[in-house]
Amino acid sequence: MNLKKRYQIKLPSLLTLSFIAVLGLVIGYLGPFGSFSMPLVSRMVYWTVSLFLGYFIYYHTYKFTEWYFAEKKIHKLIKFIVPSLVSALLLTLCLQAFTSLFFKMPGSTIGQFLTFFPQVFLVGLIVTFISSQFHKNIEAEDTQKVSEVPKVKAGKTFLDRLPHQLGDELHCFVMEDHYLNVTTAKGEHMLLMRMKDALVELADYDGLQVHRSWWVARDAVERVKKNGRNVILVLENGKEVPVSRTYVNKIKEVGLL
């Protein structure tokens, strides 16, 4: 049982509310299902309120179903039909009560229910299907847009400081006075920069500081050798990088030792 699993009721967006209101006014103006005999303002109010009721019931019934069955293996058709039936039942009862009050009619009857329910259920299925397809298209477009956004390479700010011919595959760098002697897979370069600033710019690069004066890229480490209590990282280019005792636990955490 997931004790942290809770269903949260989210308020609809202003765009959604505006769309429902406009749709309700349009349908009210057209006056379908015999409502044209009503006064214009009355039928606009009736259809707008009815659409808001339908949206609230259908939206939260489907969302609750998705939330409840999220960790259960249920066929997609069941997830679609069951909330449609429940939503149609609830909306039919609400519409019966609302219609009776609005038109000052006698209380709801079984005959009215049997008349309303199939219509509400059928219309609900159609609207829900169209809405789901519409949202799928939007989500697909959003996913495509996200995938098309170029990813910023790790350590880009730092790498842009190096000559282009050195590439972007860092091996290590060592602090020498006010300079950093940077080694890449294609060569070396002396960079006028403080070490602490370099560490900030390389925060997202897969590497770590192993000594007060040394930083190494994890992929560049070929093996680790010990000389008594001293630990040395041997890089793939043959360069040996000392590890101070302060950073021994750190290289263990990243799996180098």
Short mmCIF file of the C-alpha atoms (twelve columns), coordinates in Angstrom:
data_MODEL
# 
_entry.id   MODEL 
# 
loop_
_atom_site.group_PDB 
_atom_site.id 
_atom_site.type_symbol 
_atom_site.label_atom_id 
_atom_site.label_alt_id 
_atom_site.label_comp_id 
_atom_site.label_asym_id 
_atom_site.label_seq_id 
_atom_site.Cartn_x 
_atom_site.Cartn_y 
_atom_site.Cartn_z 
_atom_site.pdbx_PDB_model_num 
ATOM 1   C CA . MET A 1   0.000   0.000  0.000   1 
ATOM 2   C CA . ASN A 2   1.326   3.397  -0.968  1 
ATOM 3   C CA . LEU A 3   0.569   5.614  2.048   1 
ATOM 4   C CA . LYS A 4   1.839   8.703  0.240   1 
ATOM 5   C CA . LYS A 5   -0.657  8.241  -2.584  1 
ATOM 6   C CA . ARG A 6   -3.299  10.938 -2.388  1 
ATOM 7   C CA . TYR A 7   -5.781  12.262 -4.901  1 
ATOM 8   C CA . GLN A 8   -5.622  16.032 -5.312  1 
ATOM 9   C CA . ILE A 9   -8.447  18.073 -6.807  1 
ATOM 10  C CA . LYS A 10  -6.997  20.623 -9.219  1 
ATOM 11  C CA . LEU A 11  -8.840  23.738 -10.286 1 
ATOM 12  C CA . PRO A 12  -9.448  24.125 -14.040 1 
ATOM 13  C CA . SER A 13  -7.424  26.686 -15.956 1 
ATOM 14  C CA . LEU A 14  -8.864  30.041 -16.964 1 
ATOM 15  C CA . LEU A 15  -8.673  28.930 -20.612 1 
ATOM 16  C CA . THR A 16  -10.786 25.840 -19.856 1 
ATOM 17  C CA . LEU A 17  -13.374 27.846 -17.950 1 
ATOM 18  C CA . SER A 18  -13.566 30.389 -20.769 1 
ATOM 19  C CA . PHE A 19  -13.998 27.651 -23.378 1 
ATOM 20  C CA . ILE A 20  -16.828 25.992 -21.424 1 
ATOM 21  C CA . ALA A 21  -18.562 29.336 -20.904 1 
ATOM 22  C CA . VAL A 22  -18.377 30.233 -24.600 1 
ATOM 23  C CA . LEU A 23  -19.546 26.745 -25.621 1 
ATOM 24  C CA . GLY A 24  -22.458 26.979 -23.184 1 
ATOM 25  C CA . LEU A 25  -23.529 30.335 -24.639 1 
ATOM 26  C CA . VAL A 26  -23.308 29.012 -28.206 1 
ATOM 27  C CA . ILE A 27  -25.329 25.862 -27.430 1 
ATOM 28  C CA . GLY A 28  -27.788 27.964 -25.465 1 
ATOM 29  C CA . TYR A 29  -28.216 30.250 -28.449 1 
ATOM 30  C CA . LEU A 30  -28.847 27.274 -30.749 1 
ATOM 31  C CA . GLY A 31  -31.289 25.696 -28.271 1 
ATOM 32  C CA . PRO A 32  -30.968 21.961 -29.047 1 
ATOM 33  C CA . PHE A 33  -33.059 19.098 -27.574 1 
ATOM 34  C CA . GLY A 34  -36.231 21.150 -27.449 1 
ATOM 35  C CA . SER A 35  -34.759 23.970 -25.370 1 
ATOM 36  C CA . PHE A 36  -35.278 26.553 -28.143 1 
ATOM 37  C CA . SER A 37  -38.748 27.294 -26.771 1 
ATOM 38  C CA . MET A 38  -37.138 28.717 -23.624 1 
ATOM 39  C CA . PRO A 39  -36.249 32.425 -23.383 1 
ATOM 40  C CA . LEU A 40  -32.753 33.115 -24.810 1 
ATOM 41  C CA . VAL A 41  -31.128 34.140 -21.517 1 
ATOM 42  C CA . SER A 42  -32.687 31.220 -19.645 1 
ATOM 43  C CA . ARG A 43  -31.469 28.580 -22.058 1 
ATOM 44  C CA . MET A 44  -27.975 30.132 -22.173 1 
ATOM 45  C CA . VAL A 45  -27.770 29.942 -18.380 1 
ATOM 46  C CA . TYR A 46  -29.186 26.411 -18.404 1 
ATOM 47  C CA . TRP A 47  -26.680 25.057 -20.941 1 
ATOM 48  C CA . THR A 48  -23.691 26.869 -19.446 1 
ATOM 49  C CA . VAL A 49  -24.386 25.505 -15.964 1 
ATOM 50  C CA . SER A 50  -25.035 22.036 -17.417 1 
ATOM 51  C CA . LEU A 51  -21.694 22.065 -19.242 1 
ATOM 52  C CA . PHE A 52  -19.845 23.143 -16.109 1 
ATOM 53  C CA . LEU A 53  -21.494 20.301 -14.190 1 
ATOM 54  C CA . GLY A 54  -20.559 17.845 -16.910 1 
ATOM 55  C CA . TYR A 55  -16.953 19.047 -17.058 1 
ATOM 56  C CA . PHE A 56  -16.478 18.839 -13.299 1 
ATOM 57  C CA . ILE A 57  -18.034 15.375 -12.998 1 
ATOM 58  C CA . TYR A 58  -16.377 13.812 -16.047 1 
ATOM 59  C CA . TYR A 59  -12.954 15.380 -15.512 1 
ATOM 60  C CA . HIS A 60  -12.604 14.332 -11.874 1 
ATOM 61  C CA . THR A 61  -14.178 10.917 -12.388 1 
ATOM 62  C CA . TYR A 62  -11.625 10.106 -15.096 1 
ATOM 63  C CA . LYS A 63  -8.733  11.605 -13.119 1 
ATOM 64  C CA . PHE A 64  -9.754  9.672  -10.016 1 
ATOM 65  C CA . THR A 65  -9.931  6.479  -12.087 1 
ATOM 66  C CA . GLU A 66  -6.428  7.080  -13.496 1 
ATOM 67  C CA . TRP A 67  -5.109  7.774  -9.990  1 
ATOM 68  C CA . TYR A 68  -6.832  4.774  -8.409  1 
ATOM 69  C CA . PHE A 69  -5.799  2.271  -11.085 1 
ATOM 70  C CA . ALA A 70  -2.334  3.761  -11.685 1 
ATOM 71  C CA . GLU A 71  -0.538  0.815  -10.066 1 
ATOM 72  C CA . LYS A 72  -3.023  -1.857 -11.156 1 
ATOM 73  C CA . LYS A 73  -3.052  -3.858 -14.375 1 
ATOM 74  C CA . ILE A 74  -6.429  -2.907 -15.816 1 
ATOM 75  C CA . HIS A 75  -7.399  -3.011 -19.493 1 
ATOM 76  C CA . LYS A 76  -7.570  0.447  -21.116 1 
ATOM 77  C CA . LEU A 77  -11.144 -0.190 -22.274 1 
ATOM 78  C CA . ILE A 78  -12.274 -0.736 -18.684 1 
ATOM 79  C CA . LYS A 79  -10.534 2.476  -17.623 1 
ATOM 80  C CA . PHE A 80  -12.533 4.247  -20.316 1 
ATOM 81  C CA . ILE A 81  -15.975 2.623  -19.952 1 
ATOM 82  C CA . VAL A 82  -16.243 2.483  -16.133 1 
ATOM 83  C CA . PRO A 83  -15.687 6.217  -15.490 1 
ATOM 84  C CA . SER A 84  -17.979 7.004  -18.439 1 
ATOM 85  C CA . LEU A 85  -20.806 5.010  -16.835 1 
ATOM 86  C CA . VAL A 86  -20.211 6.524  -13.405 1 
ATOM 87  C CA . SER A 87  -19.961 10.046 -14.835 1 
ATOM 88  C CA . ALA A 88  -23.111 9.604  -16.914 1 
ATOM 89  C CA . LEU A 89  -25.008 8.317  -13.865 1 
ATOM 90  C CA . LEU A 90  -23.925 11.226 -11.657 1 
ATOM 91  C CA . LEU A 91  -24.479 13.835 -14.360 1 
ATOM 92  C CA . THR A 92  -27.940 12.456 -15.207 1 
ATOM 93  C CA . LEU A 93  -29.011 12.700 -11.556 1 
ATOM 94  C CA . CYS A 94  -27.625 16.240 -11.325 1 
ATOM 95  C CA . LEU A 95  -29.300 17.307 -14.566 1 
ATOM 96  C CA . GLN A 96  -32.606 15.866 -13.434 1 
ATOM 97  C CA . ALA A 97  -32.463 17.828 -10.193 1 
ATOM 98  C CA . PHE A 98  -31.230 20.988 -11.927 1 
ATOM 99  C CA . THR A 99  -33.848 20.759 -14.689 1 
ATOM 100 C CA . SER A 100 -36.641 20.234 -12.155 1 
ATOM 101 C CA . LEU A 101 -35.562 23.308 -10.172 1 
ATOM 102 C CA . PHE A 102 -34.888 25.432 -13.241 1 
ATOM 103 C CA . PHE A 103 -38.200 24.736 -14.909 1 
ATOM 104 C CA . LYS A 104 -40.113 24.344 -11.633 1 
ATOM 105 C CA . MET A 105 -41.163 20.845 -12.639 1 
ATOM 106 C CA . PRO A 106 -42.205 17.935 -10.416 1 
ATOM 107 C CA . GLY A 107 -39.442 15.786 -8.914  1 
ATOM 108 C CA . SER A 108 -37.342 13.434 -11.011 1 
ATOM 109 C CA . THR A 109 -38.934 10.213 -12.212 1 
ATOM 110 C CA . ILE A 110 -37.583 6.894  -13.439 1 
ATOM 111 C CA . GLY A 111 -38.953 7.692  -16.878 1 
ATOM 112 C CA . GLN A 112 -36.958 10.927 -17.027 1 
ATOM 113 C CA . PHE A 113 -33.856 9.075  -15.886 1 
ATOM 114 C CA . LEU A 114 -34.246 6.391  -18.546 1 
ATOM 115 C CA . THR A 115 -34.642 9.138  -21.135 1 
ATOM 116 C CA . PHE A 116 -31.675 11.243 -19.971 1 
ATOM 117 C CA . PHE A 117 -29.155 8.536  -19.135 1 
ATOM 118 C CA . PRO A 118 -28.569 6.974  -22.611 1 
ATOM 119 C CA . GLN A 119 -28.235 10.445 -24.165 1 
ATOM 120 C CA . VAL A 120 -25.813 11.667 -21.502 1 
ATOM 121 C CA . PHE A 121 -23.792 8.446  -21.686 1 
ATOM 122 C CA . LEU A 122 -23.508 8.543  -25.492 1 
ATOM 123 C CA . VAL A 123 -22.654 12.252 -25.670 1 
ATOM 124 C CA . GLY A 124 -20.172 11.822 -22.824 1 
ATOM 125 C CA . LEU A 125 -18.392 8.987  -24.643 1 
ATOM 126 C CA . ILE A 126 -18.083 11.026 -27.825 1 
ATOM 127 C CA . VAL A 127 -16.866 14.201 -26.104 1 
ATOM 128 C CA . THR A 128 -14.442 12.291 -23.887 1 
ATOM 129 C CA . PHE A 129 -12.973 10.391 -26.833 1 
ATOM 130 C CA . ILE A 130 -12.487 13.579 -28.871 1 
ATOM 131 C CA . SER A 131 -10.994 15.356 -25.853 1 
ATOM 132 C CA . SER A 132 -8.570  12.500 -25.134 1 
ATOM 133 C CA . GLN A 133 -7.378  12.470 -28.753 1 
ATOM 134 C CA . PHE A 134 -6.931  16.227 -28.667 1 
ATOM 135 C CA . HIS A 135 -4.827  16.061 -25.494 1 
ATOM 136 C CA . LYS A 136 -2.768  13.183 -26.896 1 
ATOM 137 C CA . ASN A 137 -1.893  15.299 -29.937 1 
ATOM 138 C CA . ILE A 138 -0.900  18.217 -27.710 1 
ATOM 139 C CA . GLU A 139 1.250   15.972 -25.491 1 
ATOM 140 C CA . ALA A 140 2.887   14.435 -28.573 1 
ATOM 141 C CA . GLU A 141 3.705   17.900 -29.926 1 
ATOM 142 C CA . ASP A 142 5.100   18.994 -26.538 1 
ATOM 143 C CA . THR A 143 7.226   15.838 -26.325 1 
ATOM 144 C CA . GLN A 144 8.552   16.427 -29.829 1 
ATOM 145 C CA . LYS A 145 9.407   20.038 -29.006 1 
ATOM 146 C CA . VAL A 146 11.267  18.964 -25.864 1 
ATOM 147 C CA . SER A 147 13.201  16.310 -27.792 1 
ATOM 148 C CA . GLU A 148 14.155  18.883 -30.418 1 
ATOM 149 C CA . VAL A 149 15.673  21.238 -27.860 1 
ATOM 150 C CA . PRO A 150 19.460  20.777 -28.068 1 
ATOM 151 C CA . LYS A 151 21.029  19.590 -24.838 1 
ATOM 152 C CA . VAL A 152 23.721  21.788 -23.306 1 
ATOM 153 C CA . LYS A 153 26.893  19.746 -22.972 1 
ATOM 154 C CA . ALA A 154 28.286  19.299 -19.488 1 
ATOM 155 C CA . GLY A 155 30.883  21.869 -18.464 1 
ATOM 156 C CA . LYS A 156 30.195  23.992 -21.556 1 
ATOM 157 C CA . THR A 157 31.261  27.290 -19.947 1 
ATOM 158 C CA . PHE A 158 34.607  25.842 -18.899 1 
ATOM 159 C CA . LEU A 159 35.198  23.985 -22.168 1 
ATOM 160 C CA . ASP A 160 34.506  27.142 -24.179 1 
ATOM 161 C CA . ARG A 161 37.537  28.720 -22.514 1 
ATOM 162 C CA . LEU A 162 39.839  26.132 -24.111 1 
ATOM 163 C CA . PRO A 163 41.184  26.262 -27.672 1 
ATOM 164 C CA . HIS A 164 38.807  24.534 -30.058 1 
ATOM 165 C CA . GLN A 165 41.433  22.050 -31.231 1 
ATOM 166 C CA . LEU A 166 41.639  20.525 -27.727 1 
ATOM 167 C CA . GLY A 167 38.123  19.110 -28.023 1 
ATOM 168 C CA . ASP A 168 35.736  18.594 -25.116 1 
ATOM 169 C CA . GLU A 169 37.026  15.385 -23.518 1 
ATOM 170 C CA . LEU A 170 38.645  16.486 -20.276 1 
ATOM 171 C CA . HIS A 171 41.207  14.336 -18.489 1 
ATOM 172 C CA . CYS A 172 42.397  16.487 -15.628 1 
ATOM 173 C CA . PHE A 173 43.820  19.812 -14.560 1 
ATOM 174 C CA . VAL A 174 46.325  20.868 -11.928 1 
ATOM 175 C CA . MET A 175 46.667  24.235 -10.265 1 
ATOM 176 C CA . GLU A 176 49.978  26.006 -10.876 1 
ATOM 177 C CA . ASP A 177 50.137  29.423 -9.196  1 
ATOM 178 C CA . HIS A 178 47.294  31.442 -10.765 1 
ATOM 179 C CA . TYR A 179 46.950  29.098 -13.721 1 
ATOM 180 C CA . LEU A 180 45.343  25.738 -14.397 1 
ATOM 181 C CA . ASN A 181 47.247  23.281 -16.537 1 
ATOM 182 C CA . VAL A 182 44.320  21.598 -18.324 1 
ATOM 183 C CA . THR A 183 44.769  18.243 -20.039 1 
ATOM 184 C CA . THR A 184 42.293  16.896 -22.583 1 
ATOM 185 C CA . ALA A 185 42.362  13.866 -24.861 1 
ATOM 186 C CA . LYS A 186 44.006  16.057 -27.523 1 
ATOM 187 C CA . GLY A 187 46.548  18.078 -25.596 1 
ATOM 188 C CA . GLU A 188 47.241  20.595 -22.831 1 
ATOM 189 C CA . HIS A 189 46.575  24.268 -22.235 1 
ATOM 190 C CA . MET A 190 47.499  26.791 -19.529 1 
ATOM 191 C CA . LEU A 191 44.370  28.618 -18.430 1 
ATOM 192 C CA . LEU A 192 44.395  31.741 -16.283 1 
ATOM 193 C CA . MET A 193 41.686  30.846 -13.798 1 
ATOM 194 C CA . ARG A 194 41.105  30.114 -10.135 1 
ATOM 195 C CA . MET A 195 40.468  26.510 -9.222  1 
ATOM 196 C CA . LYS A 196 37.336  27.223 -7.230  1 
ATOM 197 C CA . ASP A 197 35.801  28.982 -10.244 1 
ATOM 198 C CA . ALA A 198 36.673  26.008 -12.466 1 
ATOM 199 C CA . LEU A 199 34.999  23.625 -10.011 1 
ATOM 200 C CA . VAL A 200 31.807  25.680 -10.156 1 
ATOM 201 C CA . GLU A 201 31.759  25.625 -13.967 1 
ATOM 202 C CA . LEU A 202 32.404  21.866 -13.979 1 
ATOM 203 C CA . ALA A 203 29.742  21.024 -11.401 1 
ATOM 204 C CA . ASP A 204 27.733  19.096 -14.022 1 
ATOM 205 C CA . TYR A 205 30.753  17.375 -15.571 1 
ATOM 206 C CA . ASP A 206 31.486  13.783 -14.515 1 
ATOM 207 C CA . GLY A 207 34.618  14.504 -12.531 1 
ATOM 208 C CA . LEU A 208 35.853  15.382 -9.066  1 
ATOM 209 C CA . GLN A 209 38.543  17.115 -7.085  1 
ATOM 210 C CA . VAL A 210 40.987  14.556 -5.642  1 
ATOM 211 C CA . HIS A 211 43.635  16.855 -4.223  1 
ATOM 212 C CA . ARG A 212 44.008  20.460 -3.175  1 
ATOM 213 C CA . SER A 213 45.553  21.121 -6.598  1 
ATOM 214 C CA . TRP A 214 44.080  18.354 -8.798  1 
ATOM 215 C CA . TRP A 215 40.797  17.621 -10.551 1 
ATOM 216 C CA . VAL A 216 40.168  14.538 -12.738 1 
ATOM 217 C CA . ALA A 217 37.450  13.340 -15.093 1 
ATOM 218 C CA . ARG A 218 36.150  10.001 -13.888 1 
ATOM 219 C CA . ASP A 219 36.119  8.448  -17.376 1 
ATOM 220 C CA . ALA A 220 39.800  9.319  -17.803 1 
ATOM 221 C CA . VAL A 221 40.876  7.129  -14.860 1 
ATOM 222 C CA . GLU A 222 42.298  3.828  -16.103 1 
ATOM 223 C CA . ARG A 223 43.348  2.298  -12.799 1 
ATOM 224 C CA . VAL A 224 44.170  3.057  -9.198  1 
ATOM 225 C CA . LYS A 225 47.406  2.110  -7.557  1 
ATOM 226 C CA . LYS A 226 48.503  2.257  -3.940  1 
ATOM 227 C CA . ASN A 227 51.945  3.023  -2.646  1 
ATOM 228 C CA . GLY A 228 51.726  2.340  1.062   1 
ATOM 229 C CA . ARG A 229 49.087  4.713  2.364   1 
ATOM 230 C CA . ASN A 230 49.274  6.863  -0.748  1 
ATOM 231 C CA . VAL A 231 46.637  6.521  -3.461  1 
ATOM 232 C CA . ILE A 232 47.409  7.450  -7.068  1 
ATOM 233 C CA . LEU A 233 45.060  7.606  -10.037 1 
ATOM 234 C CA . VAL A 234 46.596  6.506  -13.308 1 
ATOM 235 C CA . LEU A 235 44.887  8.158  -16.282 1 
ATOM 236 C CA . GLU A 236 44.528  6.648  -19.741 1 
ATOM 237 C CA . ASN A 237 47.171  9.034  -21.051 1 
ATOM 238 C CA . GLY A 238 49.652  7.690  -18.480 1 
ATOM 239 C CA . LYS A 239 49.534  10.751 -16.232 1 
ATOM 240 C CA . GLU A 240 49.556  9.964  -12.506 1 
ATOM 241 C CA . VAL A 241 47.361  12.038 -10.213 1 
ATOM 242 C CA . PRO A 242 47.900  11.951 -6.426  1 
ATOM 243 C CA . VAL A 243 44.900  11.607 -4.136  1 
ATOM 244 C CA . SER A 244 45.153  13.354 -0.787  1 
ATOM 245 C CA . ARG A 245 43.789  11.622 2.302   1 
ATOM 246 C CA . THR A 246 41.016  14.211 2.494   1 
ATOM 247 C CA . TYR A 247 39.541  12.948 -0.781  1 
ATOM 248 C CA . VAL A 248 40.038  9.180  -0.400  1 
ATOM 249 C CA . ASN A 249 36.478  8.659  0.837   1 
ATOM 250 C CA . LYS A 250 35.192  10.738 -2.067  1 
ATOM 251 C CA . ILE A 251 36.795  8.514  -4.713  1 
ATOM 252 C CA . LYS A 252 35.416  5.483  -2.891  1 
ATOM 253 C CA . GLU A 253 31.904  6.968  -3.108  1 
ATOM 254 C CA . VAL A 254 32.143  7.300  -6.889  1 
ATOM 255 C CA . GLY A 255 33.491  3.761  -7.286  1 
ATOM 256 C CA . LEU A 256 37.103  4.516  -8.208  1 
ATOM 257 C CA . LEU A 257 38.477  2.732  -5.169  1 
# 
